[in-house]
Amino acid sequence: MNNTVTEQLTPAGQKIEHDSFAIVDRESGAHHYREAQWQVVRRMIHATADFEFNGLTRFQDQAIEAGLNAITSGANIVADVEMICVGLSQPRLAHFGVRTHHFIADADVIRQAKSDNTTRAVQAMRKAQQLTLLDGSITAIGNAPTALLEVVRLIREEQLRPALIVGMPVGFVSAAESKAVVSELRDIPWIITHGRKGGSTLVVAAIHALLALAEAQQASRPTNALSSNTNTIIPK
């Protein structure tokens, strides 16, 4: 599958993007990913110029399918930090009716974190759960390992069922461990990075790849098979 979905408005921009992905494909070497999985990994490499994500990126077997189904059904994206919400293409999200949510800076979240001696990230996930936003969502964690661990706790103790976890917190305290815990989930789809590397930029890249795959899938269907959603995808 080629990089057929772009947000570049000019031929010059499109050529740079095309050439960049060609370099990624050429210099990445061999990989074990399925074609759709590789579209996610190559976009993560493209966003960071870090070829180690060819190998560090892990997928639960149903992750791609679950992500595409969530996007095309207009699922919520619940993020641990605002950066993820800001980084995602609003026209692409609007095309599928997807909305983003984050609560890390909410006054009640901060107040509760101080009261319980926990992190804001933990309380932000609890607030999302109380607002019934996490079930069926794409839960996007790029910064806070404690947010990812709280999502796992909610899954195990409160029967939370997100559609997909994109878990890529970066750092030295519990980052690798939180992703290892997610990798043990058998009935919840997930995409993670192994080890300490991660970050919100990677989460944004992974979700943009899923959006591109969803657009390509939609465009490949016969006209009469498309949904009634006729919004135009406006390039940035």
C-alpha positions as a Markdown table, in Angstrom:
| # | Residue | x | y | z |
|---|---|---|---|---|
| 1 | Met | 0.0 | 0.0 | 0.0 |
| 2 | Asn | 1.4 | 3.4 | -1.0 |
| 3 | Asn | 1.1 | 6.6 | 0.9 |
| 4 | Thr | -2.0 | 7.7 | -1.0 |
| 5 | Val | -3.7 | 9.9 | 1.7 |
| 6 | Thr | -2.0 | 13.2 | 2.2 |
| 7 | Glu | -2.8 | 16.6 | 3.7 |
| 8 | Gln | -0.2 | 18.4 | 1.6 |
| 9 | Leu | -1.8 | 21.1 | -0.6 |
| 10 | Thr | 0.9 | 21.6 | -3.1 |
| 11 | Pro | 2.8 | 19.4 | -5.5 |
| 12 | Ala | 6.1 | 20.4 | -3.8 |
| 13 | Gly | 4.8 | 19.4 | -0.4 |
| 14 | Gln | 3.4 | 16.1 | -1.8 |
| 15 | Lys | 6.7 | 15.3 | -3.4 |
| 16 | Ile | 8.6 | 15.9 | -0.1 |
| 17 | Glu | 6.2 | 13.7 | 1.8 |
| 18 | His | 6.3 | 11.0 | -0.9 |
| 19 | Asp | 10.1 | 11.1 | -0.9 |
| 20 | Ser | 10.3 | 11.0 | 2.9 |
| 21 | Phe | 8.1 | 7.8 | 3.1 |
| 22 | Ala | 10.2 | 6.3 | 0.3 |
| 23 | Ile | 13.3 | 6.9 | 2.4 |
| 24 | Val | 11.7 | 5.4 | 5.5 |
| 25 | Asp | 10.7 | 2.3 | 3.5 |
| 26 | Arg | 14.1 | 1.9 | 2.0 |
| 27 | Glu | 16.2 | 2.5 | 5.1 |
| 28 | Ser | 14.0 | 0.6 | 7.5 |
| 29 | Gly | 15.1 | -2.7 | 6.1 |
| 30 | Ala | 13.2 | -5.9 | 6.7 |
| 31 | His | 10.3 | -6.0 | 9.1 |
| 32 | His | 7.7 | -8.5 | 10.4 |
| 33 | Tyr | 4.7 | -6.3 | 10.3 |
| 34 | Arg | 1.5 | -6.8 | 8.3 |
| 35 | Glu | 0.9 | -4.3 | 5.6 |
| 36 | Ala | -1.6 | -2.2 | 7.6 |
| 37 | Gln | 0.5 | -2.4 | 10.7 |
| 38 | Trp | 3.5 | -1.1 | 8.7 |
| 39 | Gln | 1.5 | 2.0 | 7.6 |
| 40 | Val | 1.3 | 2.9 | 11.3 |
| 41 | Val | 5.0 | 2.1 | 12.1 |
| 42 | Arg | 6.3 | 4.0 | 9.0 |
| 43 | Arg | 4.3 | 7.1 | 10.0 |
| 44 | Met | 5.8 | 6.9 | 13.5 |
| 45 | Ile | 9.3 | 6.7 | 12.0 |
| 46 | His | 8.4 | 9.5 | 9.6 |
| 47 | Ala | 7.4 | 11.7 | 12.6 |
| 48 | Thr | 10.5 | 11.0 | 14.7 |
| 49 | Ala | 13.3 | 10.0 | 12.2 |
| 50 | Asp | 13.8 | 7.1 | 14.6 |
| 51 | Phe | 14.1 | 3.7 | 12.9 |
| 52 | Glu | 14.1 | 1.8 | 16.1 |
| 53 | Phe | 10.3 | 1.9 | 16.1 |
| 54 | Asn | 10.7 | -0.8 | 13.4 |
| 55 | Gly | 10.7 | -3.4 | 16.1 |
| 56 | Leu | 9.8 | -1.4 | 19.2 |
| 57 | Thr | 6.2 | -1.0 | 18.0 |
| 58 | Arg | 3.9 | -3.9 | 19.0 |
| 59 | Phe | 0.3 | -4.7 | 18.0 |
| 60 | Gln | -2.4 | -6.9 | 19.5 |
| 61 | Asp | -3.8 | -9.0 | 16.7 |
| 62 | Gln | -7.0 | -7.2 | 16.3 |
| 63 | Ala | -5.6 | -3.7 | 16.9 |
| 64 | Ile | -5.8 | -2.3 | 13.3 |
| 65 | Glu | -9.3 | -3.6 | 12.7 |
| 66 | Ala | -10.5 | -2.3 | 16.0 |
| 67 | Gly | -9.0 | 1.1 | 15.4 |
| 68 | Leu | -10.6 | 1.4 | 12.0 |
| 69 | Asn | -14.0 | 0.3 | 13.3 |
| 70 | Ala | -13.8 | 2.8 | 16.1 |
| 71 | Ile | -12.9 | 5.6 | 13.8 |
| 72 | Thr | -15.6 | 4.9 | 11.2 |
| 73 | Ser | -18.2 | 4.6 | 14.0 |
| 74 | Gly | -17.3 | 8.0 | 15.4 |
| 75 | Ala | -15.7 | 6.8 | 18.6 |
| 76 | Asn | -14.3 | 9.2 | 21.2 |
| 77 | Ile | -10.6 | 9.7 | 21.5 |
| 78 | Val | -9.6 | 10.2 | 25.2 |
| 79 | Ala | -6.1 | 11.4 | 25.7 |
| 80 | Asp | -3.9 | 11.8 | 28.7 |
| 81 | Val | -2.6 | 15.2 | 27.6 |
| 82 | Glu | -3.8 | 18.2 | 25.5 |
| 83 | Met | -0.9 | 17.8 | 23.1 |
| 84 | Ile | -2.4 | 14.7 | 21.5 |
| 85 | Cys | -5.8 | 16.5 | 20.9 |
| 86 | Val | -4.1 | 19.5 | 19.4 |
| 87 | Gly | -1.8 | 17.4 | 17.2 |
| 88 | Leu | -4.7 | 15.5 | 15.5 |
| 89 | Ser | -6.1 | 16.8 | 12.3 |
| 90 | Gln | -9.5 | 18.3 | 13.1 |
| 91 | Pro | -10.9 | 18.0 | 9.5 |
| 92 | Arg | -10.0 | 14.3 | 9.5 |
| 93 | Leu | -11.6 | 13.7 | 12.8 |
| 94 | Ala | -14.7 | 15.7 | 11.8 |
| 95 | His | -15.1 | 13.6 | 8.7 |
| 96 | Phe | -15.8 | 10.6 | 10.8 |
| 97 | Gly | -17.5 | 12.4 | 13.6 |
| 98 | Val | -14.7 | 11.6 | 16.1 |
| 99 | Arg | -14.3 | 13.9 | 19.1 |
| 100 | Thr | -11.3 | 14.3 | 21.4 |
| 101 | His | -11.3 | 14.7 | 25.1 |
| 102 | His | -8.6 | 15.4 | 27.8 |
| 103 | Phe | -9.0 | 16.4 | 31.4 |
| 104 | Ile | -5.5 | 16.8 | 32.7 |
| 105 | Ala | -5.7 | 20.5 | 33.5 |
| 106 | Asp | -9.3 | 20.5 | 34.9 |
| 107 | Ala | -9.6 | 22.2 | 38.3 |
| 108 | Asp | -11.5 | 19.3 | 39.8 |
| 109 | Val | -8.9 | 16.8 | 38.5 |
| 110 | Ile | -6.1 | 18.8 | 40.1 |
| 111 | Arg | -8.0 | 19.1 | 43.3 |
| 112 | Gln | -8.8 | 15.4 | 43.6 |
| 113 | Ala | -5.2 | 14.4 | 42.7 |
| 114 | Lys | -3.9 | 16.6 | 45.6 |
| 115 | Ser | -6.6 | 15.2 | 47.9 |
| 116 | Asp | -5.9 | 11.5 | 47.1 |
| 117 | Asn | -2.1 | 12.0 | 46.7 |
| 118 | Thr | -2.3 | 10.6 | 43.2 |
| 119 | Thr | -1.4 | 12.1 | 39.8 |
| 120 | Arg | -3.5 | 14.3 | 37.6 |
| 121 | Ala | -3.2 | 11.7 | 34.9 |
| 122 | Val | -4.9 | 9.1 | 37.1 |
| 123 | Gln | -7.7 | 11.4 | 38.1 |
| 124 | Ala | -8.2 | 12.5 | 34.5 |
| 125 | Met | -8.8 | 8.9 | 33.5 |
| 126 | Arg | -11.2 | 8.4 | 36.4 |
| 127 | Lys | -13.1 | 11.5 | 35.3 |
| 128 | Ala | -13.3 | 10.2 | 31.7 |
| 129 | Gln | -14.7 | 6.9 | 33.1 |
| 130 | Gln | -17.2 | 8.7 | 35.2 |
| 131 | Leu | -18.4 | 10.6 | 32.2 |
| 132 | Thr | -18.7 | 7.3 | 30.3 |
| 133 | Leu | -16.3 | 8.4 | 27.6 |
| 134 | Leu | -13.7 | 5.6 | 27.9 |
| 135 | Asp | -16.0 | 2.6 | 26.9 |
| 136 | Gly | -15.7 | 2.1 | 23.2 |
| 137 | Ser | -13.1 | 4.9 | 22.9 |
| 138 | Ile | -9.6 | 5.1 | 21.4 |
| 139 | Thr | -7.7 | 5.7 | 24.6 |
| 140 | Ala | -4.5 | 7.6 | 23.7 |
| 141 | Ile | -1.7 | 7.7 | 26.2 |
| 142 | Gly | 1.6 | 9.4 | 25.2 |
| 143 | Asn | 2.9 | 11.0 | 28.3 |
| 144 | Ala | 1.8 | 9.6 | 31.6 |
| 145 | Pro | 2.5 | 6.0 | 32.6 |
| 146 | Thr | 0.2 | 6.4 | 35.6 |
| 147 | Ala | -2.7 | 7.1 | 33.2 |
| 148 | Leu | -2.0 | 3.9 | 31.3 |
| 149 | Leu | -1.8 | 1.9 | 34.5 |
| 150 | Glu | -5.1 | 3.4 | 35.7 |
| 151 | Val | -6.8 | 2.4 | 32.4 |
| 152 | Val | -5.6 | -1.2 | 33.0 |
| 153 | Arg | -7.0 | -1.1 | 36.5 |
| 154 | Leu | -10.3 | 0.1 | 35.2 |
| 155 | Ile | -10.3 | -2.7 | 32.7 |
| 156 | Arg | -9.6 | -5.3 | 35.3 |
| 157 | Glu | -11.7 | -4.0 | 38.2 |
| 158 | Glu | -14.5 | -2.0 | 36.6 |
| 159 | Gln | -15.0 | -3.9 | 33.3 |
| 160 | Leu | -13.9 | -1.0 | 31.2 |
| 161 | Arg | -13.8 | -1.9 | 27.5 |
| 162 | Pro | -12.1 | 0.7 | 25.3 |
| 163 | Ala | -12.1 | -0.1 | 21.6 |
| 164 | Leu | -8.4 | 0.4 | 21.3 |
| 165 | Ile | -5.5 | 1.5 | 23.6 |
| 166 | Val | -2.7 | 3.4 | 21.9 |
| 167 | Gly | -0.3 | 3.3 | 24.8 |
| 168 | Met | 3.1 | 5.0 | 24.3 |
| 169 | Pro | 4.1 | 6.9 | 27.4 |
| 170 | Val | 7.7 | 8.0 | 27.4 |
| 171 | Gly | 10.1 | 8.2 | 30.3 |
| 172 | Phe | 12.1 | 6.4 | 33.0 |
| 173 | Val | 9.6 | 5.8 | 35.8 |
| 174 | Ser | 7.0 | 3.1 | 35.0 |
| 175 | Ala | 6.9 | 3.9 | 31.3 |
| 176 | Ala | 8.3 | 0.5 | 30.1 |
| 177 | Glu | 6.4 | -1.3 | 32.9 |
| 178 | Ser | 3.1 | 0.3 | 32.1 |
| 179 | Lys | 3.3 | -0.8 | 28.5 |
| 180 | Ala | 4.4 | -4.3 | 29.5 |
| 181 | Val | 1.2 | -4.6 | 31.6 |
| 182 | Val | -0.9 | -3.5 | 28.6 |
| 183 | Ser | 0.8 | -6.2 | 26.5 |
| 184 | Glu | -0.7 | -8.8 | 28.9 |
| 185 | Leu | -4.3 | -7.8 | 28.0 |
| 186 | Arg | -5.8 | -10.5 | 25.8 |
| 187 | Asp | -9.3 | -9.2 | 25.0 |
| 188 | Ile | -8.6 | -5.5 | 24.6 |
| 189 | Pro | -6.9 | -4.3 | 21.4 |
| 190 | Trp | -3.7 | -2.3 | 21.8 |
| 191 | Ile | -0.8 | -0.6 | 20.0 |
| 192 | Ile | 2.2 | 0.1 | 22.2 |
| 193 | Thr | 5.9 | 0.9 | 22.0 |
| 194 | His | 8.2 | -1.4 | 23.9 |
| 195 | Gly | 10.5 | 0.0 | 26.5 |
| 196 | Arg | 11.1 | 3.6 | 27.5 |
| 197 | Lys | 10.6 | 5.3 | 24.2 |
| 198 | Gly | 7.3 | 6.9 | 23.3 |
| 199 | Gly | 5.6 | 10.2 | 23.4 |
| 200 | Ser | 2.6 | 12.2 | 22.3 |
| 201 | Thr | 4.1 | 12.7 | 18.8 |
| 202 | Leu | 4.1 | 9.0 | 18.3 |
| 203 | Val | 0.5 | 8.6 | 19.4 |
| 204 | Val | -0.6 | 11.4 | 17.0 |
| 205 | Ala | 1.3 | 9.7 | 14.2 |
| 206 | Ala | -0.3 | 6.3 | 14.9 |
| 207 | Ile | -3.8 | 7.7 | 15.0 |
| 208 | His | -3.2 | 9.7 | 11.8 |
| 209 | Ala | -2.1 | 6.5 | 10.2 |
| 210 | Leu | -5.3 | 4.9 | 11.3 |
| 211 | Leu | -7.3 | 7.8 | 10.0 |
| 212 | Ala | -5.5 | 7.5 | 6.6 |
| 213 | Leu | -6.2 | 3.8 | 6.5 |
| 214 | Ala | -9.9 | 4.5 | 7.3 |
| 215 | Glu | -10.1 | 7.1 | 4.5 |
| 216 | Ala | -8.4 | 4.8 | 2.0 |
| 217 | Gln | -10.8 | 2.0 | 3.0 |
| 218 | Gln | -13.8 | 4.2 | 2.6 |
| 219 | Ala | -12.6 | 5.5 | -0.8 |
| 220 | Ser | -12.2 | 2.0 | -2.1 |
| 221 | Arg | -15.8 | 1.1 | -1.5 |
| 222 | Pro | -18.5 | 1.5 | -4.2 |
| 223 | Thr | -20.4 | 4.7 | -3.9 |
| 224 | Asn | -23.6 | 3.0 | -2.9 |
| 225 | Ala | -21.8 | 1.2 | -0.1 |
| 226 | Leu | -20.5 | 4.3 | 1.6 |
| 227 | Ser | -22.2 | 5.6 | 4.7 |
| 228 | Ser | -24.4 | 8.7 | 4.7 |
| 229 | Asn | -21.5 | 10.7 | 6.0 |
| 230 | Thr | -20.7 | 13.0 | 3.1 |
| 231 | Asn | -18.4 | 15.5 | 4.8 |
| 232 | Thr | -15.5 | 16.7 | 2.8 |
| 233 | Ile | -12.0 | 16.0 | 4.1 |
| 234 | Ile | -10.3 | 19.3 | 4.0 |
| 235 | Pro | -6.5 | 19.2 | 3.9 |
| 236 | Lys | -4.6 | 21.3 | 6.3 |
